[in-house]
């Protein structure tokens, strides 16, 4: 994803703004890491 951003835009898009939420600017990579940790913890406790 970063590779394609670098090729097509000349820079990496790392922040996303959502106008609906009060906290509307966040880092996409950090969001994916947190999501992965949540999935990992849920799977560990289900066993």
C-alpha positions in Angstrom: 0.0 0.0 0.0 2.8 2.5 0.9 4.6 1.4 -2.3 1.6 2.3 -4.5 1.0 5.6 -2.6 4.7 6.5 -3.2 4.4 5.6 -6.9 1.1 7.3 -7.7 1.1 10.2 -5.3 4.8 10.8 -4.7 4.2 10.5 -0.9 2.7 8.1 1.6 -0.8 8.8 2.9 -0.6 7.9 6.6 -3.5 9.9 8.2 -7.2 9.6 7.6 -9.8 12.2 8.4 -13.4 11.1 9.0 -15.8 14.1 9.4 -18.5 12.1 11.3 -16.4 11.2 14.4 -15.3 13.8 17.0 -11.8 12.3 16.9 -11.6 12.5 13.2 -7.9 12.2 12.4 -6.0 8.9 13.0 -3.1 6.9 11.7 -4.3 3.9 9.6 -1.3 1.7 10.5 -1.9 2.2 14.2 -5.5 1.3 13.8 -4.6 -2.0 12.0 -2.1 -2.9 14.7 -4.7 -2.3 17.5 -7.3 -4.3 15.5 -4.8 -7.2 15.2 -4.0 -7.1 18.9 -7.7 -7.2 19.8 -8.3 -10.2 17.5 -5.3 -12.0 19.0 -6.5 -11.4 22.5 -10.0 -12.6 21.7 -8.7 -15.8 20.1 -6.4 -16.5 23.0 -9.2 -16.3 25.5 -11.6 -18.4 23.5 -9.4 -21.5 23.8 
